[in-house]
């Protein structure tokens, strides 16, 4: 099973500039490759490589492997359809492989290629991410998210063995009420709705002011509300074991549905 570990980098100001310059240059190269691919109707990775590899290296000063990764990004973008020309944003994520990024778990740090040469950058992560990194395989994406630098590392782990289930609680998910369980208890989600209405009023007041300070304070509220309102897979909202009184564990169907610890 493949999971992604999100790792936060701690670059110095000079390293941040190097990373940003590399990200912007690589995405500009992707847009140029996409223009050539679209003009010649060449969409397979091998054919794109033959078409523009040498020109891209000379024009943008990228390493051989970074150029290959940019070509791969363009080819992957055209796999969905070939009806629209692809344009890449300046700060879109770029994939690294083992030739241009290596992990030093003892430090901990990563050695990553940039236009200013190799940079050794420390990173931090939680215990779960550290555990996943022990099985890191394949590509790692460099991403700039809200001014912070992250590595999104692909990790291969073994499928967990499902636990035996002796008892179960039926849960019917709805729209008016979040859920109704087989014991007859209804979970309305009134507390969630109260918080949502309160935050919306705060955002309305800040938007009415319209100053830079108000916008700065209102933006995180919108991001927080978006995160809280995002449904889980299947269109359901989070529902905890404590809310239903279910004493389950991860691995059993109801525990998964109710997000048991």
ChimeraX commands (.cxc) that place a marker at each C-alpha (Angstrom):
marker #1 position 0.00,0.00,0.00 radius 0.5
marker #1 position 1.36,3.43,-0.93 radius 0.5
marker #1 position 0.97,6.40,1.41 radius 0.5
marker #1 position 2.36,9.94,1.29 radius 0.5
marker #1 position 4.40,11.46,4.12 radius 0.5
marker #1 position 4.28,15.28,4.31 radius 0.5
marker #1 position 7.66,16.57,5.54 radius 0.5
marker #1 position 8.34,20.20,6.43 radius 0.5
marker #1 position 11.66,21.67,5.32 radius 0.5
marker #1 position 13.55,24.28,7.39 radius 0.5
marker #1 position 15.61,26.18,4.80 radius 0.5
marker #1 position 17.67,29.29,5.46 radius 0.5
marker #1 position 16.68,32.50,3.61 radius 0.5
marker #1 position 19.32,31.80,0.94 radius 0.5
marker #1 position 18.09,28.24,0.55 radius 0.5
marker #1 position 14.50,29.48,0.26 radius 0.5
marker #1 position 15.53,31.73,-2.61 radius 0.5
marker #1 position 17.34,28.83,-4.29 radius 0.5
marker #1 position 14.31,26.56,-3.91 radius 0.5
marker #1 position 11.92,29.21,-5.23 radius 0.5
marker #1 position 14.15,30.00,-8.20 radius 0.5
marker #1 position 14.41,26.29,-9.01 radius 0.5
marker #1 position 10.65,25.77,-8.71 radius 0.5
marker #1 position 9.82,28.76,-10.92 radius 0.5
marker #1 position 12.43,27.83,-13.54 radius 0.5
marker #1 position 11.31,24.20,-13.68 radius 0.5
marker #1 position 7.65,25.19,-14.14 radius 0.5
marker #1 position 8.60,27.72,-16.81 radius 0.5
marker #1 position 10.44,24.90,-18.56 radius 0.5
marker #1 position 7.33,22.71,-18.26 radius 0.5
marker #1 position 5.23,25.42,-19.94 radius 0.5
marker #1 position 7.75,25.73,-22.78 radius 0.5
marker #1 position 7.81,21.95,-23.22 radius 0.5
marker #1 position 4.01,21.94,-23.24 radius 0.5
marker #1 position 3.94,24.60,-25.96 radius 0.5
marker #1 position 6.28,22.55,-28.14 radius 0.5
marker #1 position 4.33,19.37,-27.49 radius 0.5
marker #1 position 1.05,21.08,-28.33 radius 0.5
marker #1 position 2.39,22.71,-31.51 radius 0.5
marker #1 position 3.71,19.39,-32.85 radius 0.5
marker #1 position 0.96,17.20,-31.34 radius 0.5
marker #1 position 3.63,15.17,-29.58 radius 0.5
marker #1 position 2.38,13.82,-26.25 radius 0.5
marker #1 position 4.31,10.62,-25.45 radius 0.5
marker #1 position 7.16,11.10,-22.98 radius 0.5
marker #1 position 9.80,9.45,-25.17 radius 0.5
marker #1 position 8.80,11.53,-28.20 radius 0.5
marker #1 position 8.75,14.77,-26.17 radius 0.5
marker #1 position 12.22,13.89,-24.85 radius 0.5
marker #1 position 13.60,13.58,-28.38 radius 0.5
marker #1 position 11.82,16.78,-29.42 radius 0.5
marker #1 position 13.06,19.27,-26.83 radius 0.5
marker #1 position 15.46,17.75,-24.26 radius 0.5
marker #1 position 18.61,19.49,-25.52 radius 0.5
marker #1 position 16.90,22.85,-26.10 radius 0.5
marker #1 position 15.34,22.91,-22.61 radius 0.5
marker #1 position 18.64,22.13,-20.90 radius 0.5
marker #1 position 20.39,24.88,-22.81 radius 0.5
marker #1 position 17.62,27.47,-22.32 radius 0.5
marker #1 position 16.88,26.97,-18.61 radius 0.5
marker #1 position 20.13,25.61,-17.17 radius 0.5
marker #1 position 18.48,22.55,-15.62 radius 0.5
marker #1 position 20.33,19.37,-14.78 radius 0.5
marker #1 position 19.82,16.31,-16.96 radius 0.5
marker #1 position 17.56,14.55,-14.46 radius 0.5
marker #1 position 15.51,17.65,-13.63 radius 0.5
marker #1 position 14.89,18.12,-17.35 radius 0.5
marker #1 position 13.71,14.51,-17.55 radius 0.5
marker #1 position 11.34,15.10,-14.60 radius 0.5
marker #1 position 9.91,18.22,-16.29 radius 0.5
marker #1 position 9.28,16.26,-19.49 radius 0.5
marker #1 position 7.59,13.54,-17.45 radius 0.5
marker #1 position 5.37,16.14,-15.74 radius 0.5
marker #1 position 4.19,17.46,-19.10 radius 0.5
marker #1 position 3.58,13.98,-20.49 radius 0.5
marker #1 position 1.56,13.03,-17.40 radius 0.5
marker #1 position -0.52,16.22,-17.74 radius 0.5
marker #1 position -1.58,15.22,-21.25 radius 0.5
marker #1 position -2.61,11.71,-20.23 radius 0.5
marker #1 position -5.99,12.98,-19.02 radius 0.5
marker #1 position -6.90,14.42,-22.42 radius 0.5
marker #1 position -5.26,16.13,-25.38 radius 0.5
marker #1 position -7.94,18.73,-26.03 radius 0.5
marker #1 position -6.45,21.64,-24.07 radius 0.5
marker #1 position -2.92,23.01,-23.97 radius 0.5
marker #1 position -1.42,22.72,-20.49 radius 0.5
marker #1 position 0.00,25.79,-18.72 radius 0.5
marker #1 position 1.92,25.31,-15.47 radius 0.5
marker #1 position 1.80,27.74,-12.55 radius 0.5
marker #1 position 5.06,29.22,-11.30 radius 0.5
marker #1 position 4.85,27.53,-7.89 radius 0.5
marker #1 position 3.42,24.16,-8.90 radius 0.5
marker #1 position 4.98,21.10,-7.26 radius 0.5
marker #1 position 7.96,19.45,-8.97 radius 0.5
marker #1 position 8.88,15.77,-8.65 radius 0.5
marker #1 position 12.36,14.70,-7.51 radius 0.5
marker #1 position 13.79,11.20,-7.68 radius 0.5
marker #1 position 16.74,9.50,-6.01 radius 0.5
marker #1 position 19.24,11.02,-8.45 radius 0.5
marker #1 position 18.53,14.60,-7.42 radius 0.5
marker #1 position 17.30,14.14,-3.84 radius 0.5
marker #1 position 18.66,11.97,-1.04 radius 0.5
marker #1 position 17.68,11.50,2.60 radius 0.5
marker #1 position 19.98,11.70,5.63 radius 0.5
marker #1 position 17.92,10.23,8.44 radius 0.5
marker #1 position 20.68,10.68,11.01 radius 0.5
marker #1 position 20.80,14.50,10.72 radius 0.5
marker #1 position 17.80,14.58,9.77 radius 0.5
marker #1 position 18.14,16.46,6.47 radius 0.5
marker #1 position 17.80,16.13,2.72 radius 0.5
marker #1 position 20.31,16.83,-0.02 radius 0.5
marker #1 position 18.32,18.41,-2.84 radius 0.5
marker #1 position 19.38,19.75,-6.25 radius 0.5
marker #1 position 18.79,23.43,-6.97 radius 0.5
marker #1 position 20.02,25.90,-9.59 radius 0.5
marker #1 position 22.58,27.03,-6.98 radius 0.5
marker #1 position 23.87,23.48,-6.59 radius 0.5
marker #1 position 23.11,20.84,-4.00 radius 0.5
marker #1 position 21.61,22.13,-0.75 radius 0.5
marker #1 position 21.54,20.27,2.55 radius 0.5
marker #1 position 18.30,21.29,4.26 radius 0.5
marker #1 position 17.05,20.01,7.66 radius 0.5
marker #1 position 13.48,18.81,8.01 radius 0.5
marker #1 position 10.99,18.08,10.79 radius 0.5
marker #1 position 8.06,15.68,10.92 radius 0.5
marker #1 position 5.79,13.85,13.33 radius 0.5
marker #1 position 6.27,10.28,14.62 radius 0.5
marker #1 position 3.87,8.87,12.03 radius 0.5
marker #1 position 5.67,10.58,9.15 radius 0.5
marker #1 position 9.04,9.43,10.52 radius 0.5
marker #1 position 7.77,5.86,10.57 radius 0.5
marker #1 position 6.57,6.15,6.98 radius 0.5
marker #1 position 9.91,7.56,5.82 radius 0.5
marker #1 position 11.61,4.30,6.74 radius 0.5
marker #1 position 9.84,2.77,3.73 radius 0.5
marker #1 position 10.21,5.71,1.33 radius 0.5
marker #1 position 10.20,4.59,-2.31 radius 0.5
marker #1 position 10.07,6.39,-5.63 radius 0.5
marker #1 position 9.51,10.07,-6.29 radius 0.5
marker #1 position 9.21,12.95,-3.82 radius 0.5
marker #1 position 7.39,16.19,-4.67 radius 0.5
marker #1 position 8.75,19.59,-3.66 radius 0.5
marker #1 position 5.80,21.88,-2.84 radius 0.5
marker #1 position 5.41,25.48,-1.68 radius 0.5
marker #1 position 2.28,25.77,0.48 radius 0.5
marker #1 position 1.33,29.11,2.06 radius 0.5
marker #1 position 4.96,30.23,2.16 radius 0.5
marker #1 position 6.20,26.97,3.72 radius 0.5
marker #1 position 8.31,24.34,1.97 radius 0.5
marker #1 position 7.27,20.69,2.08 radius 0.5
marker #1 position 8.38,17.38,0.64 radius 0.5
marker #1 position 5.62,14.90,-0.22 radius 0.5
marker #1 position 7.35,11.53,-0.08 radius 0.5
marker #1 position 5.82,8.35,-1.48 radius 0.5
marker #1 position 6.13,5.46,0.98 radius 0.5
marker #1 position 5.36,1.75,0.54 radius 0.5
marker #1 position 3.95,-0.04,3.58 radius 0.5
marker #1 position 2.46,-3.48,4.09 radius 0.5
marker #1 position -1.30,-3.87,4.15 radius 0.5
marker #1 position -2.49,-4.10,7.79 radius 0.5
marker #1 position -4.29,-7.27,8.80 radius 0.5
marker #1 position -8.01,-6.57,9.40 radius 0.5
marker #1 position -9.15,-7.15,12.98 radius 0.5
marker #1 position -11.95,-9.59,13.78 radius 0.5
marker #1 position -15.26,-7.88,14.54 radius 0.5
marker #1 position -17.52,-9.43,17.19 radius 0.5
marker #1 position -20.09,-6.67,17.51 radius 0.5
marker #1 position -21.22,-3.81,15.29 radius 0.5
marker #1 position -23.32,-0.69,15.47 radius 0.5
marker #1 position -25.29,0.34,12.37 radius 0.5
marker #1 position -24.98,3.99,11.35 radius 0.5
marker #1 position -27.28,5.69,8.83 radius 0.5
marker #1 position -25.71,8.90,7.48 radius 0.5
marker #1 position -28.08,11.67,6.46 radius 0.5
marker #1 position -28.37,15.33,5.47 radius 0.5
marker #1 position -30.66,16.86,8.10 radius 0.5
marker #1 position -29.00,14.78,10.82 radius 0.5
marker #1 position -25.37,13.74,10.58 radius 0.5
marker #1 position -26.16,10.16,11.63 radius 0.5
marker #1 position -28.64,7.86,13.29 radius 0.5
marker #1 position -27.31,4.67,14.88 radius 0.5
marker #1 position -29.02,1.31,15.32 radius 0.5
marker #1 position -29.56,2.04,19.03 radius 0.5
marker #1 position -31.97,4.81,17.98 radius 0.5
marker #1 position -29.76,7.76,18.93 radius 0.5
marker #1 position -29.69,10.72,16.54 radius 0.5
marker #1 position -26.64,12.93,16.04 radius 0.5
marker #1 position -27.74,16.27,14.67 radius 0.5
marker #1 position -24.44,18.11,14.31 radius 0.5
marker #1 position -25.95,21.22,15.91 radius 0.5
marker #1 position -22.65,22.14,17.54 radius 0.5
marker #1 position -20.86,22.03,14.18 radius 0.5
marker #1 position -23.52,24.24,12.60 radius 0.5
marker #1 position -23.34,26.73,15.49 radius 0.5
marker #1 position -19.59,27.12,15.01 radius 0.5
marker #1 position -20.01,27.49,11.25 radius 0.5
marker #1 position -22.59,30.28,11.64 radius 0.5
marker #1 position -20.43,32.10,14.20 radius 0.5
marker #1 position -17.37,31.98,11.95 radius 0.5
marker #1 position -19.41,33.16,8.97 radius 0.5
marker #1 position -20.58,36.21,10.96 radius 0.5
marker #1 position -16.97,37.03,11.83 radius 0.5
marker #1 position -15.95,36.76,8.19 radius 0.5
marker #1 position -18.84,38.99,7.11 radius 0.5
marker #1 position -17.81,41.67,9.59 radius 0.5
marker #1 position -14.18,41.55,8.46 radius 0.5
marker #1 position -15.15,41.68,4.78 radius 0.5
marker #1 position -17.35,44.69,5.44 radius 0.5
marker #1 position -14.35,46.56,6.91 radius 0.5
marker #1 position -12.24,45.81,3.84 radius 0.5
marker #1 position -8.86,46.91,5.21 radius 0.5
marker #1 position -5.63,44.98,4.66 radius 0.5
marker #1 position -5.61,43.97,8.32 radius 0.5
marker #1 position -9.17,42.66,8.07 radius 0.5
marker #1 position -8.32,40.67,4.95 radius 0.5
marker #1 position -5.27,39.23,6.66 radius 0.5
marker #1 position -7.41,38.08,9.59 radius 0.5
marker #1 position -10.29,36.86,7.43 radius 0.5
marker #1 position -8.26,34.63,5.10 radius 0.5
marker #1 position -7.28,32.06,7.79 radius 0.5
marker #1 position -10.92,31.92,8.92 radius 0.5
marker #1 position -11.99,30.98,5.40 radius 0.5
marker #1 position -9.28,28.31,5.16 radius 0.5
marker #1 position -10.27,26.90,8.55 radius 0.5
marker #1 position -13.96,26.80,7.60 radius 0.5
marker #1 position -13.12,25.07,4.31 radius 0.5
marker #1 position -11.08,22.44,6.17 radius 0.5
marker #1 position -13.81,21.84,8.74 radius 0.5
marker #1 position -16.53,21.57,6.10 radius 0.5
marker #1 position -14.62,19.18,3.82 radius 0.5
marker #1 position -16.44,15.85,3.82 radius 0.5
marker #1 position -14.64,12.58,4.33 radius 0.5
marker #1 position -14.62,9.94,1.55 radius 0.5
marker #1 position -18.17,8.95,0.68 radius 0.5
marker #1 position -19.54,12.44,1.40 radius 0.5
marker #1 position -19.77,11.93,5.18 radius 0.5
marker #1 position -18.77,14.36,7.90 radius 0.5
marker #1 position -16.41,13.35,10.74 radius 0.5
marker #1 position -18.14,11.56,13.61 radius 0.5
marker #1 position -16.17,10.39,16.63 radius 0.5
marker #1 position -16.53,7.24,18.71 radius 0.5
marker #1 position -17.12,9.41,21.77 radius 0.5
marker #1 position -20.22,10.92,20.11 radius 0.5
marker #1 position -21.76,7.48,19.56 radius 0.5
marker #1 position -20.40,5.74,22.63 radius 0.5
marker #1 position -18.84,3.03,20.44 radius 0.5
marker #1 position -15.73,1.48,21.99 radius 0.5
marker #1 position -14.19,0.30,18.74 radius 0.5
marker #1 position -10.71,0.11,17.37 radius 0.5
marker #1 position -9.12,0.99,14.08 radius 0.5
marker #1 position -9.41,-1.93,11.71 radius 0.5
marker #1 position -13.06,-2.78,12.32 radius 0.5
marker #1 position -15.66,-1.32,9.95 radius 0.5
marker #1 position -17.46,0.82,12.50 radius 0.5
marker #1 position -14.21,2.10,13.96 radius 0.5
marker #1 position -13.20,3.26,10.50 radius 0.5
marker #1 position -16.56,4.93,9.94 radius 0.5
marker #1 position -16.48,6.74,13.27 radius 0.5
marker #1 position -12.77,7.63,13.22 radius 0.5
marker #1 position -11.94,5.71,16.40 radius 0.5
marker #1 position -8.55,6.42,17.99 radius 0.5
marker link #1:1,2 radius 0.2
marker link #1:2,3 radius 0.2
marker link #1:3,4 radius 0.2
marker link #1:4,5 radius 0.2
marker link #1:5,6 radius 0.2
marker link #1:6,7 radius 0.2
marker link #1:7,8 radius 0.2
marker link #1:8,9 radius 0.2
marker link #1:9,10 radius 0.2
marker link #1:10,11 radius 0.2
marker link #1:11,12 radius 0.2
marker link #1:12,13 radius 0.2
marker link #1:13,14 radius 0.2
marker link #1:14,15 radius 0.2
marker link #1:15,16 radius 0.2
marker link #1:16,17 radius 0.2
marker link #1:17,18 radius 0.2
marker link #1:18,19 radius 0.2
marker link #1:19,20 radius 0.2
marker link #1:20,21 radius 0.2
marker link #1:21,22 radius 0.2
marker link #1:22,23 radius 0.2
marker link #1:23,24 radius 0.2
marker link #1:24,25 radius 0.2
marker link #1:25,26 radius 0.2
marker link #1:26,27 radius 0.2
marker link #1:27,28 radius 0.2
marker link #1:28,29 radius 0.2
marker link #1:29,30 radius 0.2
marker link #1:30,31 radius 0.2
marker link #1:31,32 radius 0.2
marker link #1:32,33 radius 0.2
marker link #1:33,34 radius 0.2
marker link #1:34,35 radius 0.2
marker link #1:35,36 radius 0.2
marker link #1:36,37 radius 0.2
marker link #1:37,38 radius 0.2
marker link #1:38,39 radius 0.2
marker link #1:39,40 radius 0.2
marker link #1:40,41 radius 0.2
marker link #1:41,42 radius 0.2
marker link #1:42,43 radius 0.2
marker link #1:43,44 radius 0.2
marker link #1:44,45 radius 0.2
marker link #1:45,46 radius 0.2
marker link #1:46,47 radius 0.2
marker link #1:47,48 radius 0.2
marker link #1:48,49 radius 0.2
marker link #1:49,50 radius 0.2
marker link #1:50,51 radius 0.2
marker link #1:51,52 radius 0.2
marker link #1:52,53 radius 0.2
marker link #1:53,54 radius 0.2
marker link #1:54,55 radius 0.2
marker link #1:55,56 radius 0.2
marker link #1:56,57 radius 0.2
marker link #1:57,58 radius 0.2
marker link #1:58,59 radius 0.2
marker link #1:59,60 radius 0.2
marker link #1:60,61 radius 0.2
marker link #1:61,62 radius 0.2
marker link #1:62,63 radius 0.2
marker link #1:63,64 radius 0.2
marker link #1:64,65 radius 0.2
marker link #1:65,66 radius 0.2
marker link #1:66,67 radius 0.2
marker link #1:67,68 radius 0.2
marker link #1:68,69 radius 0.2
marker link #1:69,70 radius 0.2
marker link #1:70,71 radius 0.2
marker link #1:71,72 radius 0.2
marker link #1:72,73 radius 0.2
marker link #1:73,74 radius 0.2
marker link #1:74,75 radius 0.2
marker link #1:75,76 radius 0.2
marker link #1:76,77 radius 0.2
marker link #1:77,78 radius 0.2
marker link #1:78,79 radius 0.2
marker link #1:79,80 radius 0.2
marker link #1:80,81 radius 0.2
marker link #1:81,82 radius 0.2
marker link #1:82,83 radius 0.2
marker link #1:83,84 radius 0.2
marker link #1:84,85 radius 0.2
marker link #1:85,86 radius 0.2
marker link #1:86,87 radius 0.2
marker link #1:87,88 radius 0.2
marker link #1:88,89 radius 0.2
marker link #1:89,90 radius 0.2
marker link #1:90,91 radius 0.2
marker link #1:91,92 radius 0.2
marker link #1:92,93 radius 0.2
marker link #1:93,94 radius 0.2
marker link #1:94,95 radius 0.2
marker link #1:95,96 radius 0.2
marker link #1:96,97 radius 0.2
marker link #1:97,98 radius 0.2
marker link #1:98,99 radius 0.2
marker link #1:99,100 radius 0.2
marker link #1:100,101 radius 0.2
marker link #1:101,102 radius 0.2
marker link #1:102,103 radius 0.2
marker link #1:103,104 radius 0.2
marker link #1:104,105 radius 0.2
marker link #1:105,106 radius 0.2
marker link #1:106,107 radius 0.2
marker link #1:107,108 radius 0.2
marker link #1:108,109 radius 0.2
marker link #1:109,110 radius 0.2
marker link #1:110,111 radius 0.2
marker link #1:111,112 radius 0.2
marker link #1:112,113 radius 0.2
marker link #1:113,114 radius 0.2
marker link #1:114,115 radius 0.2
marker link #1:115,116 radius 0.2
marker link #1:116,117 radius 0.2
marker link #1:117,118 radius 0.2
marker link #1:118,119 radius 0.2
marker link #1:119,120 radius 0.2
marker link #1:120,121 radius 0.2
marker link #1:121,122 radius 0.2
marker link #1:122,123 radius 0.2
marker link #1:123,124 radius 0.2
marker link #1:124,125 radius 0.2
marker link #1:125,126 radius 0.2
marker link #1:126,127 radius 0.2
marker link #1:127,128 radius 0.2
marker link #1:128,129 radius 0.2
marker link #1:129,130 radius 0.2
marker link #1:130,131 radius 0.2
marker link #1:131,132 radius 0.2
marker link #1:132,133 radius 0.2
marker link #1:133,134 radius 0.2
marker link #1:134,135 radius 0.2
marker link #1:135,136 radius 0.2
marker link #1:136,137 radius 0.2
marker link #1:137,138 radius 0.2
marker link #1:138,139 radius 0.2
marker link #1:139,140 radius 0.2
marker link #1:140,141 radius 0.2
marker link #1:141,142 radius 0.2
marker link #1:142,143 radius 0.2
marker link #1:143,144 radius 0.2
marker link #1:144,145 radius 0.2
marker link #1:145,146 radius 0.2
marker link #1:146,147 radius 0.2
marker link #1:147,148 radius 0.2
marker link #1:148,149 radius 0.2
marker link #1:149,150 radius 0.2
marker link #1:150,151 radius 0.2
marker link #1:151,152 radius 0.2
marker link #1:152,153 radius 0.2
marker link #1:153,154 radius 0.2
marker link #1:154,155 radius 0.2
marker link #1:155,156 radius 0.2
marker link #1:156,157 radius 0.2
marker link #1:157,158 radius 0.2
marker link #1:158,159 radius 0.2
marker link #1:159,160 radius 0.2
marker link #1:160,161 radius 0.2
marker link #1:161,162 radius 0.2
marker link #1:162,163 radius 0.2
marker link #1:163,164 radius 0.2
marker link #1:164,165 radius 0.2
marker link #1:165,166 radius 0.2
marker link #1:166,167 radius 0.2
marker link #1:167,168 radius 0.2
marker link #1:168,169 radius 0.2
marker link #1:169,170 radius 0.2
marker link #1:170,171 radius 0.2
marker link #1:171,172 radius 0.2
marker link #1:172,173 radius 0.2
marker link #1:173,174 radius 0.2
marker link #1:174,175 radius 0.2
marker link #1:175,176 radius 0.2
marker link #1:176,177 radius 0.2
marker link #1:177,178 radius 0.2
marker link #1:178,179 radius 0.2
marker link #1:179,180 radius 0.2
marker link #1:180,181 radius 0.2
marker link #1:181,182 radius 0.2
marker link #1:182,183 radius 0.2
marker link #1:183,184 radius 0.2
marker link #1:184,185 radius 0.2
marker link #1:185,186 radius 0.2
marker link #1:186,187 radius 0.2
marker link #1:187,188 radius 0.2
marker link #1:188,189 radius 0.2
marker link #1:189,190 radius 0.2
marker link #1:190,191 radius 0.2
marker link #1:191,192 radius 0.2
marker link #1:192,193 radius 0.2
marker link #1:193,194 radius 0.2
marker link #1:194,195 radius 0.2
marker link #1:195,196 radius 0.2
marker link #1:196,197 radius 0.2
marker link #1:197,198 radius 0.2
marker link #1:198,199 radius 0.2
marker link #1:199,200 radius 0.2
marker link #1:200,201 radius 0.2
marker link #1:201,202 radius 0.2
marker link #1:202,203 radius 0.2
marker link #1:203,204 radius 0.2
marker link #1:204,205 radius 0.2
marker link #1:205,206 radius 0.2
marker link #1:206,207 radius 0.2
marker link #1:207,208 radius 0.2
marker link #1:208,209 radius 0.2
marker link #1:209,210 radius 0.2
marker link #1:210,211 radius 0.2
marker link #1:211,212 radius 0.2
marker link #1:212,213 radius 0.2
marker link #1:213,214 radius 0.2
marker link #1:214,215 radius 0.2
marker link #1:215,216 radius 0.2
marker link #1:216,217 radius 0.2
marker link #1:217,218 radius 0.2
marker link #1:218,219 radius 0.2
marker link #1:219,220 radius 0.2
marker link #1:220,221 radius 0.2
marker link #1:221,222 radius 0.2
marker link #1:222,223 radius 0.2
marker link #1:223,224 radius 0.2
marker link #1:224,225 radius 0.2
marker link #1:225,226 radius 0.2
marker link #1:226,227 radius 0.2
marker link #1:227,228 radius 0.2
marker link #1:228,229 radius 0.2
marker link #1:229,230 radius 0.2
marker link #1:230,231 radius 0.2
marker link #1:231,232 radius 0.2
marker link #1:232,233 radius 0.2
marker link #1:233,234 radius 0.2
marker link #1:234,235 radius 0.2
marker link #1:235,236 radius 0.2
marker link #1:236,237 radius 0.2
marker link #1:237,238 radius 0.2
marker link #1:238,239 radius 0.2
marker link #1:239,240 radius 0.2
marker link #1:240,241 radius 0.2
marker link #1:241,242 radius 0.2
marker link #1:242,243 radius 0.2
marker link #1:243,244 radius 0.2
marker link #1:244,245 radius 0.2
marker link #1:245,246 radius 0.2
marker link #1:246,247 radius 0.2
marker link #1:247,248 radius 0.2
marker link #1:248,249 radius 0.2
marker link #1:249,250 radius 0.2
marker link #1:250,251 radius 0.2
marker link #1:251,252 radius 0.2
marker link #1:252,253 radius 0.2
marker link #1:253,254 radius 0.2
marker link #1:254,255 radius 0.2
marker link #1:255,256 radius 0.2
marker link #1:256,257 radius 0.2
marker link #1:257,258 radius 0.2
marker link #1:258,259 radius 0.2
marker link #1:259,260 radius 0.2
marker link #1:260,261 radius 0.2
view
